[in-house]
Each structure stands twice: as C-alpha cells, then as structure tokens.
Amino acid sequence: MLIRSAELHLAAHTPEQLKRDDTPHIAFAGRSNVGKSSLINALLKRKNLARTSSTPGKTRAIFFFRVNDAFTFADLPGYGYAKISKGERQFFRVLVDRYFEFPDNPKACVILIDPRRPVGEEELSFLAYLTNRNMKALIIMTKWDRVKAAQRVKMRRARELELAAHPVKVLPVSSKTGEGLDQLWHFITKNTKDFLSPDA
C-alpha cells in the first residue's frame, strides 16, 4: 500500500464528539499496552502518528487517522487494565458502542492479542460482540518477533484452539520487523476496496 498521506483526523473523548464521515473504517482493538499504536505507525510508515505509551490504560478516546483521504483507522481505547475503574470501563463501553452503531462504518475490526498469554474473556466477549453486529474481524498476534522460533508453531496452535469457537483468521505480526504487515494490508484493502481508487 502506497501511503500518500496519513493524519490524525479526530479524537473523540465522548460519544457526542463522534462524527460521521464518508470513508470506510478499520477499527483496531485490544488490551492496553498490546501494541495498537505501534502497529498503526508501522502500517502507515510513521514513527509517532499514533502515540505509544508505557502506561497501560492511558488512552481515553477513540483516535481516527485518515489515510490517503480514502479510508480511516480507528484506534479504540484499550481494555482489560485492572487500574481502570468500573465507571471508566462502562464509559468506554458506551463510547465504543456508539461508534459501532454508526451505520456506514466501520467496515471491519482488527483485534490485537499477545500470543504469549492465553486468550482472555475480554477478547472472546468482544469477538461475540462483533459477531452479533455481523462485523468482519481479524486476530493479530502482536510482537511476534519476541516469540522464539521453536515456540511459534505451538503457541499459534494454542491461541487458535482457544479461538476455535469463532470463525476468525489468526495472523502473526511484528511492528518491529514488518513480518505479517503485507497480509494485514491485504485484509484492510479487501474490506475497503469498494471505496478505493485503483491507485490507492
């Protein structure tokens, strides 16, 4: 994918700040500190467009990045961080629910997981949530460069087995080395191709 332009289009901290637009969306979801910002930066070939943080749970908004003036990446708030209060969790859920209620977008959702830990209830619940909304999803195992070669097959099979109840593809990706980014772009373009020009 040739990235001609990429910019932060909107930061929505409340449901009232969400705005409709005429581009297809790809949403990125996952636990706090799983590497969403790093992945978005790697895909867009930008170092600091999506801000990374060493403090899990710091993201308090949905960040929208307009790409090539043709489609949008939506970075959803991280979930599963213990220090976030129940009130904050409920607020984020309302924000995300309102976002997914928009009829024209998003088109698909990328869910990031850490392959070194079992798939949790948060991921399974979110997958069921997307299924109920007839939303296409892709599971990304991030930080794949940190997994030793001898452990990769076993670890991938373990995560796929935990996700067996959901018809979803699992793809290993490394933002650091670039492994898997081409396959991820294939998923993104497949789900936005009706809206993209031939040279997008």
C-alpha positions, 0 to 999 in steps of 0.5 A: 500500500502506497501511503500518500498521506496519513493524519490524525483526523479526530479524537473523540473523548465522548460519544457526542464528539463522534462524527460521521464521515464518508470513508470506510473504517478499520477499527483496531482493538485490544488490551492496553499496552498490546501494541495498537499504536505501534502497529498503526505507525508501522502500517502507515510508515510513521514513527509517532502518528499514533502515540505509544505509551508505557502506561497501560490504560492511558488512552481515553478516546477513540483516535481516527487517522485518515489515510490517503483521504480514502479510508480511516483507522480507528484506534479504540481505547484499550481494555482489560487494565485492572487500574481502570475503574468500573465507571471508566470501563462502562464509559468506554463501553458506551463510547465504543458502542456508539461508534459501532452503531454508526451505520456506514462504518466501520467496515471491519475490526482488527483485534490485537492479542499477545500470543504469549498469554492465553486468550482472555474473556475480554477478547472472546466477549468482544469477538461475540460482540462483533459477531452479533453486529455481523462485523468482519474481524481479524486476530493479530498476534502482536510482537511476534518477533519476541516469540522464539522460533521453536515456540511459534508453531505451538503457541499459534496452535494454542491461541487458535484452539482457544479461538476455535469457537469463532470463525476468525483468521489468526495472523502473526505480526511484528511492528518491529520487523514488518513480518505479517504487515503485507497480509494485514494490508491485504485484509484492510484493502479487501474490506475497503476496496469498494471505496478505493481508487485503483491507485490507492 
